[in-house]
């Protein structure tokens, strides 16, 4: 088997792949959901820690900008501003 990861021992990688193959579709789905949730929360935490001077709304907008692009963040910013006027 060709390694998929440069930083993981091939034996470990093979075992992980076999474990995934033995999982049911729903187990793989929920594992992916949990992993996505973890990654999003880590990103939000990093933004908050790196930008303590930003309020909660500004941190949310920065998150949107980083993950989905400045164009969407600006549209959300304008939408929130319109709703709060």
Residue, then its C-alpha position, 0 to 999 in steps of 0.5 A: x500500500x502506498x502511504x497516504x501521509x508523510x508523517x505517519x508510520x505505515x503500520x499505524x496508517x494501515x491499521x487506521x484505514x482498516x478500522x475505518x473500513x470496519x466502521x458502518x456508514x453511520x459510524x464514519x458519518x458521525x466520526x466525520x461530524x465530530x471531527x468537523x465540529x472539533x476543527x471548527x471549535x479549535x479555529x474559533x478558539x484560536x481566533x479568540x486567543x489571537x484577537x482578544x481585542x475583537x468583540x464576539x461579533x468581530x470574531x465571528x466575522x473574522x471566522x467567516x472571512x478566514x474560512x469562507x472568504x472576505x466577500x461573504x464576511x462583508x455580505x454578512x457584516x452588511x446584513x447584520x448592520x442592516x438588521x441592527x439599525 
